Amino acid sequence: QVQFVESGGGLVQPGGSLRLSCAASGSIFSMFAMGWYHQAPGKPRELVARKSSGGRTYYADSVKGRFTISKDNAKNAMYLQMNSLKPEDTAVYYCNTDPPIARYWGQGTQVTVSS
């Protein structure tokens, strides 16, 4: 049973940076396309960044040029470097495969961008 564990969230001022981490047991990161998702209050969960098993990346328009997704297959870890954060980036951030597998959702990590 895979369980993703997200960490690295927090409160940051607009323009600041955070680096989120995602850990999981096993070698899932090298086997599947992986994604970072976020869910703002009252809104559906949506994909913000994706990295295929071959290394190809995708970013939602709202984060393109500001966020960078990376994986470390040897450490069974994935990261999301978030720069130039905006208040509209405030959300709970999750990692999962892409497309997501429902039973793999973790608790997420809260990111709040506010002055």
All heavy atoms as an XYZ file, in Angstrom:
876
protein
N       0.839     -1.185      0.000
C       0.000      0.000      0.000
C       0.885      1.249      0.000
O       1.706      1.428      0.872
C      -0.903      0.024      1.236
C      -1.777      1.261      1.355
C      -2.881      1.318      0.323
O      -3.193      0.301     -0.304
N      -3.473      2.471      0.126
N       0.695      2.087     -1.008
C       1.477      3.309     -1.111
C       0.783      4.409     -0.337
O      -0.444      4.557     -0.391
C       1.646      3.722     -2.590
C       2.341      5.066     -2.705
C       2.430      2.648     -3.348
N       1.544      5.188      0.375
C       1.026      6.361      1.054
C       2.000      7.511      0.810
O       3.185      7.390      1.121
C       0.886      6.126      2.549
C       0.273      7.304      3.297
C      -1.186      7.503      2.975
O      -2.004      6.613      3.133
N      -1.552      8.696      2.510
N       1.467      8.571      0.249
C       2.300      9.742      0.028
C       2.274     10.628      1.264
O       1.227     10.807      1.893
C       1.814     10.533     -1.184
C       2.033      9.819     -2.491
C       0.970      9.359     -3.238
C       3.318      9.614     -2.974
C       1.178      8.700     -4.441
C       3.532      8.952     -4.163
C       2.448      8.492     -4.897
N       3.407     11.207      1.607
C       3.525     12.119      2.736
C       4.140     13.420      2.228
O       5.286     13.431      1.755
C       4.390     11.525      3.859
C       4.518     12.524      5.004
C       3.798     10.210      4.353
N       3.349     14.490      2.328
C       3.803     15.803      1.871
C       4.291     16.623      3.055
O       3.753     16.508      4.164
C       2.664     16.552      1.175
C       2.061     15.836     -0.013
C       0.912     14.894      0.347
O       0.663     14.676      1.560
O       0.261     14.372     -0.571
N       5.276     17.469      2.807
C       5.792     18.351      3.857
C       6.385     19.604      3.225
O       6.575     19.662      2.008
C       6.852     17.625      4.689
O       7.950     17.256      3.880
N       6.680     20.593      4.059
C       7.350     21.791      3.591
C       6.476     23.024      3.455
O       6.957     24.103      3.125
N       5.177     22.873      3.701
C       4.289     24.012      3.604
C       4.485     24.985      4.757
O       5.257     24.736      5.686
N       3.762     26.087      4.688
C       3.853     27.070      5.748
C       3.267     28.396      5.324
O       2.622     28.512      4.273
N       3.517     29.403      6.143
C       3.057     30.763      5.871
C       4.225     31.553      5.284
O       5.325     31.575      5.857
C       2.582     31.421      7.165
C       2.228     32.907      7.098
C       1.045     33.126      6.160
C       1.920     33.430      8.492
N       3.979     32.194      4.159
C       5.038     32.954      3.491
C       4.429     34.226      2.930
O       3.241     34.262      2.569
C       5.686     32.098      2.384
C       4.686     31.729      1.303
C       6.910     32.768      1.807
N       5.230     35.272      2.858
C       4.757     36.534      2.303
C       4.736     36.469      0.781
O       5.489     35.701      0.170
C       5.662     37.669      2.755
C       5.585     37.967      4.238
C       6.373     39.200      4.628
O       7.240     39.660      3.886
N       6.080     39.741      5.791
N       3.900     37.285      0.172
C       3.917     37.346     -1.304
C       5.315     37.639     -1.821
O       6.033     38.472     -1.259
C       2.950     38.483     -1.603
C       2.001     38.501     -0.443
C       2.841     38.124      0.745
N       5.693     36.917     -2.872
C       7.032     37.045     -3.427
C       8.028     36.074     -2.836
O       9.149     35.948     -3.350
N       7.641     35.395     -1.778
C       8.535     34.455     -1.125
C       8.592     33.103     -1.818
O       7.971     32.895     -2.869
N       9.341     32.192     -1.206
C       9.553     30.864     -1.778
C       9.326     29.783     -0.736
O       9.519     30.004      0.462
C      10.984     30.741     -2.317
O      11.238     31.663     -3.352
N       8.943     28.632     -1.223
C       8.837     27.423     -0.410
C       9.261     26.247     -1.266
O       9.110     26.272     -2.497
C       7.411     27.193      0.085
C       6.889     28.039      1.240
C       5.409     27.749      1.457
C       7.664     27.773      2.514
N       9.738     25.207     -0.605
C      10.055     23.956     -1.294
C       9.276     22.846     -0.616
O       9.506     22.547      0.560
C      11.544     23.654     -1.246
C      11.953     22.457     -2.097
C      13.381     22.061     -1.827
N      13.898     21.110     -2.788
C      14.737     20.124     -2.473
N      15.145     19.971     -1.221
N      15.182     19.303     -3.413
N       8.368     22.249     -1.361
C       7.571     21.142     -0.857
C       8.267     19.833     -1.179
O       8.923     19.697     -2.210
C       6.183     21.147     -1.478
C       5.379     22.444     -1.344
C       3.976     22.229     -1.923
C       5.304     22.902      0.083
N       8.092     18.860     -0.286
C       8.651     17.528     -0.480
C       7.543     16.492     -0.418
O       6.549     16.663      0.290
C       9.687     17.210      0.596
O      10.767     18.109      0.553
N       7.725     15.426     -1.148
C       6.792     14.308     -1.183
C       7.601     13.026     -1.037
O       8.538     12.798     -1.799
C       6.020     14.312     -2.496
S       4.994     12.859     -2.779
N       7.230     12.216     -0.071
C       7.913     10.947      0.153
C       6.910      9.808      0.057
O       5.721      9.979      0.336
C       8.571     10.948      1.529
N       7.413      8.654     -0.350
C       6.566      7.464     -0.426
C       7.442      6.231     -0.337
O       8.628      6.268     -0.653
C       5.772      7.441     -1.729
N       6.836      5.155      0.087
C       7.559      3.884      0.121
C       7.650      3.312     -1.281
O       6.825      3.606     -2.142
C       6.841      2.905      1.045
O       5.510      2.706      0.590
N       8.645      2.527     -1.531
C       8.774      1.871     -2.823
C       9.345      2.768     -3.891
O       9.701      3.920     -3.647
N       9.405      2.262     -5.100
C      10.031      2.977     -6.205
C       8.998      3.545     -7.157
O       9.195      3.581     -8.358
C      10.985      2.040     -6.955
O      10.267      0.907     -7.424
N       7.893      4.038     -6.613
C       6.791      4.512     -7.439
C       7.179      5.703     -8.292
O       6.677      5.884     -9.398
C       5.563      4.827     -6.563
C       4.334      5.038     -7.440
C       5.845      6.013     -5.653
C       3.044      5.079     -6.657
N       8.091      6.525     -7.812
C       8.422      7.752     -8.530
C       9.063      7.465     -9.884
O       8.941      8.258    -10.811
C       9.341      8.633     -7.690
C       8.684      9.165     -6.450
C       8.988      8.646     -5.213
C       7.746     10.184     -6.530
C       8.371      9.112     -4.066
C       7.132     10.666     -5.387
C       7.440     10.128     -4.152
N       9.760      6.364    -10.001
C      10.412      6.039    -11.266
C       9.495      5.266    -12.204
O       9.792      5.118    -13.391
C      11.686      5.224    -11.019
O      11.366      4.001    -10.388
N       8.373      4.789    -11.672
C       7.498      3.930    -12.462
C       6.341      4.686    -13.105
O       5.810      4.251    -14.130
C       6.943      2.825    -11.570
C       7.987      1.885    -11.011
S       7.329      0.792     -9.748
C       6.050     -0.064    -10.660
N       5.923      5.779    -12.497
C       4.725      6.479    -12.933
C       5.000      7.956    -13.176
O       5.915      8.533    -12.598
C       3.627      6.381    -11.865
C       3.146      4.987    -11.609
C       3.710      4.213    -10.609
C       2.127      4.437    -12.366
C       3.276      2.926    -10.367
C       1.681      3.155    -12.130
C       2.252      2.390    -11.129
N       4.152      8.556    -13.994
C       4.116     10.010    -14.040
C       3.591     10.496    -12.699
O       2.656      9.913    -12.136
C       3.212     10.481    -15.164
N       4.206     11.556    -12.177
C       3.850     12.063    -10.862
C       3.400     13.506    -10.962
O       3.859     14.259    -11.834
C       5.061     11.985     -9.927
C       5.540     10.584     -9.648
S       4.332      9.578     -8.766
C       4.067     10.563     -7.302
N       2.525     13.885    -10.061
C       2.013     15.243    -10.101
C       1.903     15.882     -8.743
O       1.805     15.192     -7.723
N       1.954     17.203     -8.751
C       1.604     18.007     -7.594
C       0.242     18.640     -7.881
O       0.022     19.182     -8.975
C       2.632     19.104     -7.342
C       3.867     18.634     -6.641
C       5.073     18.327     -7.209
C       4.024     18.432     -5.237
N       5.971     17.939     -6.235
C       5.343     17.996     -5.013
C       3.177     18.582     -4.133
C       5.845     17.704     -3.742
C       3.666     18.287     -2.876
C       4.982     17.864     -2.688
N      -0.618     18.573     -6.890
C      -1.973     19.091     -7.001
C      -2.176     20.111     -5.882
O      -1.531     20.036     -4.837
C      -2.993     17.968     -6.832
C      -2.845     16.838     -7.824
C      -1.860     15.861     -7.656
C      -3.687     16.730     -8.920
C      -1.705     14.823     -8.560
C      -3.560     15.688     -9.831
C      -2.568     14.745     -9.638
O      -2.432     13.720    -10.536
N      -3.112     21.030     -6.108
C      -3.509     21.874     -4.991
C      -5.017     22.024     -4.956
O      -5.711     21.826     -5.964
C      -2.771     23.226     -5.004
C      -3.206     24.186     -6.054
N      -2.521     25.342     -6.309
C      -4.239     24.211     -6.911
C      -3.102     26.006     -7.262
N      -4.153     25.345     -7.657
N      -5.492     22.315     -3.746
C      -6.922     22.510     -3.535
C      -7.130     23.704     -2.627
O      -6.752     23.676     -1.457
C      -7.577     21.266     -2.933
C      -9.084     21.368     -2.836
C      -9.741     20.049     -2.513
O      -9.107     19.135     -1.974
N     -11.008     19.920     -2.839
N      -7.697     24.748     -3.204
C      -8.034     25.942     -2.443
C      -9.416     25.771     -1.831
O     -10.226     24.978     -2.336
C      -7.990     27.170     -3.346
N      -9.724     26.499     -0.769
C     -11.041     26.360     -0.126
C     -12.178     26.583     -1.120
O     -12.192     27.563     -1.862
C     -11.014     27.452      0.946
C      -9.573     27.641      1.254
C      -8.858     27.435     -0.047
N     -13.113     25.635     -1.126
C     -14.274     25.765     -1.991
C     -14.044     25.455     -3.447
O     -14.942     25.629     -4.274
N     -12.841     25.000     -3.773
C     -12.522     24.700     -5.167
C     -12.092     23.256     -5.320
O     -11.644     22.629     -4.357
C     -11.407     25.637     -5.659
C     -11.815     27.104     -5.713
C     -10.733     27.944     -6.352
C     -11.154     29.398     -6.468
N     -10.105     30.229     -7.108
N     -12.217     22.713     -6.513
C     -11.790     21.330     -6.721
C     -10.265     21.207     -6.718
O      -9.546     22.185     -6.964
C     -12.367     20.982     -8.093
C     -12.508     22.296     -8.782
C     -12.819     23.296     -7.735
N      -9.791     20.018     -6.437
C      -8.367     19.747     -6.495
C      -7.938     19.756     -7.959
O      -8.613     19.207     -8.819
C      -8.086     18.384     -5.861
C      -6.656     18.104     -5.549
C      -6.538     16.822     -4.718
N      -7.313     16.916     -3.482
C      -7.351     15.963     -2.558
N      -6.646     14.860     -2.729
N      -8.069     16.103     -1.475
N      -6.795     20.392     -8.226
C      -6.347     20.478     -9.603
C      -4.845     20.272     -9.701
O      -4.085     20.555     -8.774
C      -6.727     21.826    -10.226
C      -6.159     23.045     -9.519
C      -6.626     24.354    -10.137
O      -7.518     24.344    -10.982
O      -6.061     25.396     -9.753
N      -4.432     19.781    -10.855
C      -3.025     19.516    -11.122
C      -2.302     20.834    -11.399
O      -2.774     21.646    -12.194
C      -2.898     18.599    -12.332
C      -1.498     18.219    -12.783
C      -0.861     17.255    -11.786
C      -1.544     17.566    -14.174
N      -1.157     21.037    -10.743
C      -0.378     22.238    -11.008
C       0.951     21.925    -11.692
O       1.487     22.764    -12.405
C      -0.112     23.074     -9.737
C      -1.411     23.600     -9.171
C       0.618     22.267     -8.681
N       1.488     20.737    -11.472
C       2.752     20.376    -12.105
C       2.824     18.864    -12.242
O       2.301     18.130    -11.403
C       3.937     20.885    -11.291
N       3.476     18.430    -13.288
C       3.540     17.016    -13.608
C       4.918     16.687    -14.171
O       5.523     17.502    -14.888
C       2.472     16.684    -14.653
C       2.459     15.270    -15.165
C       1.488     15.150    -16.339
N       1.184     13.785    -16.697
C       1.907     13.064    -17.544
N       2.976     13.571    -18.109
N       1.557     11.823    -17.827
N       5.406     15.492    -13.827
C       6.643     15.024    -14.437
C       6.464     13.575    -14.822
O       6.110     12.743    -13.982
C       7.840     15.194    -13.492
C       9.185     14.945    -14.167
C      10.316     15.601    -13.408
C      11.599     15.576    -14.226
N      12.679     16.362    -13.606
N       6.693     13.269    -16.078
C       6.526     11.901    -16.563
C       7.695     11.037    -16.102
O       8.731     11.540    -15.647
C       6.437     11.893    -18.086
O       7.711     12.181    -18.642
N       7.538      9.740    -16.259
C       8.625      8.830    -15.901
C       9.848      9.076    -16.779
O      10.977      8.781    -16.391
C       8.164      7.372    -16.019
O       7.672      7.124    -17.321
N       9.631      9.659    -17.945
C      10.732      9.971    -18.849
C      11.327     11.351    -18.625
O      12.307     11.724    -19.288
N      10.736     12.115    -17.706
C      11.295     13.420    -17.363
C      10.597     14.620    -17.971
O      10.946     15.761    -17.682
N       9.594     14.388    -18.809
C       8.883     15.514    -19.433
C       8.027     16.204    -18.385
O       7.384     15.555    -17.573
C       8.029     15.005    -20.588
C       7.450     16.093    -21.471
C       6.769     15.477    -22.669
N       7.698     14.671    -23.470
C       7.339     13.996    -24.543
N       6.070     14.017    -24.950
N       8.211     13.298    -25.218
N       8.003     17.536    -18.414
C       7.253     18.287    -17.417
C       6.078     19.044    -18.039
O       6.066     19.353    -19.240
C       8.155     19.302    -16.695
O       8.760     20.169    -17.671
C       9.231     18.598    -15.897
N       5.105     19.299    -17.181
C       3.931     20.111    -17.525
C       3.647     21.013    -16.337
O       3.781     20.596    -15.178
C       2.718     19.233    -17.801
C       1.407     19.957    -17.590
C       0.852     20.725    -18.607
C       0.754     19.925    -16.354
C      -0.328     21.416    -18.401
C      -0.429     20.615    -16.141
C      -0.966     21.361    -17.169
O      -2.119     22.058    -16.968
N       3.276     22.255    -16.630
C       2.878     23.184    -15.580
C       1.577     23.868    -15.966
O       1.366     24.235    -17.136
C       3.958     24.253    -15.362
C       5.275     23.691    -14.873
C       6.301     23.391    -15.761
C       5.480     23.439    -13.523
C       7.501     22.857    -15.323
C       6.681     22.912    -13.066
C       7.682     22.618    -13.969
O       8.865     22.088    -13.523
N       0.723     24.048    -14.986
C      -0.473     24.846    -15.213
C      -0.042     26.276    -15.533
O       0.992     26.754    -15.049
C      -1.362     24.828    -13.969
N      -0.833     26.947    -16.330
C      -0.494     28.312    -16.731
C      -0.289     29.225    -15.522
O       0.554     30.121    -15.549
C      -1.589     28.890    -17.627
C      -1.582     28.279    -19.011
O      -0.564     27.661    -19.397
O      -2.594     28.411    -19.725
N      -1.049     28.972    -14.468
C      -1.000     29.844    -13.294
C       0.327     29.772    -12.545
O       0.652     30.685    -11.777
C      -2.143     29.494    -12.339
O      -2.028     28.155    -11.908
N       1.117     28.709    -12.773
C       2.376     28.542    -12.032
C       3.586     28.491    -12.952
O       4.727     28.454    -12.474
C       2.355     27.287    -11.146
C       1.114     27.281    -10.243
C       2.419     26.014    -11.969
N       3.357     28.500    -14.253
C       4.453     28.380    -15.211
C       5.461     29.505    -15.015
O       5.101     30.675    -14.885
C       3.879     28.406    -16.629
C       4.773     27.816    -17.683
C       4.025     27.717    -19.007
C       2.887     26.722    -18.946
N       2.196     26.571    -20.236
N       6.736     29.130    -14.966
C       7.800     30.108    -14.759
C       8.100     30.392    -13.308
O       9.106     31.051    -12.997
N       7.245     29.918    -12.402
C       7.450     30.171    -10.966
C       7.697     28.884    -10.187
O       8.418     28.893     -9.193
C       6.227     30.884    -10.373
C       5.912     32.221    -11.027
C       4.805     32.960    -10.284
N       3.536     32.239    -10.306
C       2.891     31.823     -9.207
N       3.392     32.041     -8.013
N       1.723     31.190     -9.324
N       7.084     27.792    -10.604
C       7.207     26.509     -9.898
C       8.081     25.555    -10.716
O       8.048     25.576    -11.954
C       5.846     25.868     -9.703
C       4.943     26.553     -8.710
C       5.247     27.806     -8.192
C       3.783     25.926     -8.283
C       4.413     28.423     -7.278
C       2.935     26.524     -7.357
C       3.251     27.783     -6.870
N       8.818     24.702    -10.013
C       9.635     23.685    -10.667
C       9.440     22.351     -9.962
O       9.633     22.256     -8.749
C      11.121     24.059    -10.643
O      11.314     25.332    -11.268
C      11.950     23.016    -11.388
N       9.066     21.344    -10.724
C       8.894     20.005    -10.176
C      10.154     19.191    -10.449
O      10.771     19.310    -11.517
C       7.657     19.303    -10.803
C       7.382     17.959    -10.136
C       7.800     19.158    -12.310
C       6.054     17.322    -10.574
N      10.549     18.387     -9.458
C      11.717     17.522     -9.639
C      11.512     16.236     -8.871
O      10.694     16.166     -7.948
C      12.999     18.229     -9.180
O      12.940     18.567     -7.813
N      12.219     15.211     -9.279
C      12.140     13.914     -8.622
C      13.539     13.418     -8.322
O      14.479     13.664     -9.072
C      11.426     12.894     -9.515
C       9.964     13.150     -9.728
C       9.275     11.924    -10.354
C       9.726     11.648    -11.743
N       9.036     10.466    -12.338
N      13.669     12.686     -7.231
C      14.906     11.983     -6.898
C      14.524     10.527     -6.706
O      14.099     10.114     -5.632
C      15.546     12.574     -5.645
C      16.927     11.978     -5.362
O      17.169     10.824     -5.769
O      17.744     12.647     -4.723
N      14.636      9.760     -7.776
C      14.183      8.366     -7.731
C      14.962      7.548     -6.709
O      14.417      6.650     -6.063
C      14.303      7.724     -9.108
C      13.368      8.354    -10.120
O      12.327      8.902     -9.759
N      13.733      8.292    -11.391
N      16.227      7.861     -6.530
C      17.050      7.114     -5.577
C      16.565      7.309     -4.145
O      16.715      6.416     -3.307
C      18.501      7.528     -5.707
N      16.001      8.468     -3.871
C      15.513      8.770     -2.525
C      14.006      8.565     -2.401
O      13.435      8.836     -1.340
C      15.857     10.211     -2.141
C      17.342     10.491     -2.006
C      17.595     11.916     -1.542
C      19.083     12.184     -1.351
N      19.345     13.575     -0.907
N      13.371      8.089     -3.490
C      11.907      7.942     -3.480
C      11.247      9.233     -3.027
O      10.402      9.252     -2.113
C      11.476      6.784     -2.578
C      11.935      5.448     -3.103
O      12.031      5.243     -4.316
N      12.234      4.525     -2.216
N      11.629     10.331     -3.670
C      11.132     11.632     -3.264
C      10.842     12.504     -4.478
O      11.387     12.296     -5.570
C      12.154     12.336     -2.363
N       9.974     13.466     -4.269
C       9.624     14.432     -5.290
C       9.518     15.792     -4.618
O       9.201     15.866     -3.423
C       8.288     14.055     -5.943
C       7.873     14.964     -7.078
S       6.449     14.330     -7.978
C       5.141     14.525     -6.775
N       9.786     16.834     -5.383
C       9.819     18.167     -4.811
C       9.057     19.155     -5.691
O       8.891     18.935     -6.895
C      11.272     18.646     -4.675
C      12.154     17.657     -3.948
C      12.957     16.762     -4.651
C      12.150     17.580     -2.563
C      13.745     15.829     -3.996
C      12.929     16.653     -1.899
C      13.731     15.777     -2.618
O      14.499     14.851     -1.957
N       8.622     20.235     -5.069
C       8.035     21.341     -5.815
C       8.660     22.626     -5.272
O       8.380     23.017     -4.132
C       6.518     21.382     -5.670
C       5.826     22.434     -6.530
C       5.945     22.072     -8.020
C       4.356     22.564     -6.143
N       9.521     23.233     -6.068
C      10.105     24.509     -5.709
C       9.153     25.600     -6.175
O       8.829     25.678     -7.361
C      11.472     24.689     -6.380
C      12.136     26.025     -6.089
C      12.518     26.183     -4.634
O      13.041     25.264     -4.024
N      12.247     27.368     -4.069
N       8.698     26.398     -5.229
C       7.718     27.439     -5.525
C       8.351     28.799     -5.247
O       8.699     29.097     -4.092
C       6.465     27.246     -4.671
C       5.861     25.851     -4.799
S       4.256     25.716     -3.994
C       4.716     25.987     -2.301
N       8.489     29.594     -6.278
C       9.063     30.931     -6.159
C       8.021     31.976     -6.530
O       7.004     31.673     -7.138
C      10.279     31.067     -7.083
C      11.392     30.104     -6.730
O      11.593     29.746     -5.568
N      12.137     29.673     -7.741
N       8.302     33.217     -6.156
C       7.412     34.342     -6.478
C       5.970     34.013     -6.112
O       5.050     34.198     -6.918
C       7.519     34.677     -7.971
O       8.845     34.993     -8.326
N       5.780     33.528     -4.911
C       4.453     33.076     -4.488
C       3.461     34.230     -4.429
O       3.812     35.371     -4.091
C       4.546     32.377     -3.146
C       5.086     30.940     -3.238
C       5.578     30.454     -1.896
C       4.005     30.003     -3.773
N       2.230     33.901     -4.770
C       1.137     34.873     -4.803
C       0.040     34.435     -3.832
O      -0.092     33.231     -3.550
C       0.558     34.953     -6.209
C       1.563     35.295     -7.293
C       0.907     35.239     -8.663
C       1.889     35.583     -9.764
N       1.250     35.528    -11.106
N      -0.782     35.355     -3.362
C      -1.884     34.958     -2.474
C      -2.779     33.880     -3.087
O      -3.291     33.025     -2.358
C      -2.639     36.277     -2.260
C      -1.590     37.322     -2.390
C      -0.671     36.823     -3.473
N      -2.939     33.910     -4.396
C      -3.794     32.906     -5.048
C      -3.175     31.521     -5.083
O      -3.830     30.556     -5.485
C      -4.176     33.352     -6.468
C      -3.012     33.773     -7.331
C      -2.811     35.279     -7.340
O      -2.893     35.911     -6.258
O      -2.537     35.826     -8.426
N      -1.915     31.388     -4.657
C      -1.306     30.064     -4.523
C      -1.696     29.391     -3.215
O      -1.363     28.221     -2.998
C       0.231     30.170     -4.577
C       0.741     30.668     -5.912
O       0.203     30.247     -6.959
O       1.682     31.492     -5.918
N      -2.376     30.125     -2.340
C      -2.800     29.559     -1.060
C      -3.714     28.359     -1.287
O      -4.740     28.464     -1.975
C      -3.532     30.622     -0.227
O      -2.593     31.657      0.102
C      -4.111     30.022      1.044
N      -3.328     27.225     -0.720
C      -4.065     25.978     -0.923
C      -3.384     24.877     -0.119
O      -2.279     25.071      0.403
C      -4.085     25.603     -2.408
N      -4.034     23.740     -0.058
C      -3.390     22.522      0.421
C      -2.783     21.830     -0.797
O      -3.457     21.665     -1.823
C      -4.375     21.590      1.139
C      -3.659     20.334      1.618
C      -5.038     22.305      2.305
N      -1.533     21.452     -0.687
C      -0.800     20.836     -1.789
C      -0.619     19.342     -1.518
O      -0.247     18.940     -0.414
C       0.548     21.515     -1.983
C       0.424     22.855     -2.661
C      -0.084     23.949     -1.971
C       0.774     23.026     -3.989
C      -0.243     25.180     -2.594
C       0.635     24.248     -4.624
C       0.122     25.328     -3.916
O      -0.040     26.548     -4.540
N      -0.874     18.556     -2.557
C      -0.792     17.107     -2.487
C       0.088     16.581     -3.608
O       0.185     17.193     -4.671
C      -2.172     16.460     -2.657
C      -3.231     16.907     -1.707
C      -3.994     18.042     -1.961
C      -3.505     16.169     -0.559
C      -4.997     18.445     -1.092
C      -4.511     16.557      0.324
C      -5.245     17.697      0.044
O      -6.238     18.085      0.916
N       0.652     15.404     -3.403
C       1.320     14.703     -4.495
C       0.595     13.381     -4.724
O      -0.043     12.821     -3.826
C       2.792     14.468     -4.205
S       3.130     13.513     -2.715
N       0.690     12.908     -5.932
C       0.059     11.645     -6.313
C       0.544     11.310     -7.707
O       1.247     12.087     -8.368
C      -1.473     11.777     -6.303
C      -2.179     10.446     -6.098
O      -1.716      9.417     -6.582
N      -3.274     10.474     -5.383
N       0.195     10.137     -8.165
C       0.465      9.803     -9.553
C      -0.409     10.689    -10.444
O      -1.324     11.365     -9.990
C       0.146      8.337     -9.818
O      -1.224      8.093     -9.458
C       1.038      7.415     -8.989
N      -0.101     10.682    -11.724
C      -0.944     11.370    -12.694
C      -1.256     10.407    -13.828
O      -0.350     10.021    -14.563
C      -0.252     12.605    -13.246
C      -1.123     13.344    -14.257
O      -2.350     13.411    -14.017
O      -0.605     13.829    -15.277
N      -2.522     10.016    -13.991
C      -3.674     10.446    -13.215
C      -3.614      9.928    -11.782
O      -2.939      8.923    -11.522
C      -4.866      9.844    -13.969
C      -4.298      8.674    -14.683
C      -2.897      9.077    -15.066
N      -4.292     10.613    -10.870
C      -4.179     10.228     -9.455
C      -4.900      8.924     -9.132
O      -5.909      8.576     -9.751
C      -4.841     11.407     -8.728
C      -5.801     11.971     -9.717
C      -5.149     11.799    -11.051
N      -4.363      8.228     -8.155
C      -4.972      7.012     -7.623
C      -5.595      7.379     -6.285
O      -4.893      7.826     -5.366
C      -3.928      5.893     -7.474
C      -3.337      5.555     -8.857
C      -4.549      4.663     -6.828
C      -2.191      4.580     -8.820
N      -6.900      7.223     -6.185
C      -7.651      7.769     -5.053
C      -7.122      7.300     -3.698
O      -7.017      8.077     -2.747
C      -9.123      7.434     -5.203
N      -6.776      6.034     -3.601
C      -6.394      5.501     -2.286
C      -4.992      5.950     -1.873
O      -4.564      5.690     -0.751
C      -6.480      3.972     -2.288
C      -5.499      3.265     -3.179
C      -5.739      1.748     -3.137
N      -4.800      1.007     -3.955
C      -4.963      0.766     -5.245
N      -6.034      1.238     -5.868
N      -4.057      0.058     -5.908
N      -4.277      6.627     -2.749
C      -2.913      7.074     -2.453
C      -2.847      8.489     -1.896
O      -1.775      8.939     -1.513
C      -2.048      7.005     -3.698
C      -1.675      5.614     -4.167
C      -0.941      5.432     -5.340
C      -2.066      4.480     -3.475
C      -0.601      4.173     -5.790
C      -1.731      3.210     -3.916
C      -0.997      3.062     -5.087
O      -0.663      1.808     -5.543
N      -3.984      9.214     -1.876
C      -3.919     10.593     -1.387
C      -3.406     10.627      0.058
O      -3.848      9.871      0.910
C      -5.286     11.262     -1.441
C      -5.791     11.579     -2.810
C      -6.871     11.034     -3.427
C      -5.238     12.517     -3.740
N      -7.022     11.576     -4.683
C      -6.042     12.486     -4.904
C      -4.150     13.380     -3.706
C      -5.793     13.288     -6.021
C      -3.890     14.173     -4.816
C      -4.711     14.130     -5.954
N      -2.511     11.557      0.334
C      -2.043     11.803      1.681
C      -2.814     12.950      2.309
O      -3.868     13.355      1.818
N      -2.269     13.490      3.388
C      -2.929     14.569      4.117
C      -2.678     15.931      3.499
O      -3.393     16.893      3.788
C      -2.459     14.577      5.569
C      -2.851     13.343      6.347
C      -4.358     13.160      6.410
O      -5.088     14.071      6.809
N      -4.837     11.992      5.985
N      -1.661     16.027      2.667
C      -1.332     17.301      2.058
C      -0.555     18.196      3.008
O      -0.386     17.903      4.198
N      -0.086     19.309      2.466
C       0.620     20.307      3.266
C       0.068     21.686      2.907
O      -0.096     22.011      1.729
C       2.145     20.222      3.042
O       2.818     21.117      3.940
C       2.558     20.529      1.604
N      -0.245     22.462      3.929
C      -0.895     23.761      3.732
C       0.134     24.818      3.352
O       1.164     24.970      4.020
C      -1.617     24.197      5.008
C      -2.222     25.588      4.950
C      -3.433     25.660      4.038
O      -4.326     24.811      4.114
N      -3.472     26.670      3.174
N      -0.165     25.539      2.296
C       0.631     26.692      1.883
C      -0.260     27.913      1.979
O      -1.339     27.947      1.368
C       1.172     26.529      0.453
C       1.811     27.826     -0.035
C       2.163     25.381      0.390
N       0.181     28.894      2.739
C      -0.568     30.137      2.892
C       0.335     31.295      2.508
O       1.424     31.453      3.079
C      -1.061     30.314      4.329
O      -1.879     29.200      4.695
C      -1.885     31.601      4.459
N      -0.110     32.077      1.531
C       0.661     33.226      1.062
C      -0.096     34.478      1.472
O      -1.177     34.765      0.952
C       0.870     33.187     -0.451
C       1.778     34.346     -0.885
C       1.460     31.851     -0.885
N       0.475     35.199      2.419
C      -0.227     36.357      2.970
C       0.777     37.294      3.611
O       1.791     36.870      4.164
C      -1.267     35.904      3.990
O      -1.864     37.022      4.619
N       0.458     38.580      3.551
C       1.298     39.565      4.222
C       0.753     39.872      5.613
O       1.326     40.667      6.350
C       1.382     40.842      3.390
O       0.095     41.335      3.099
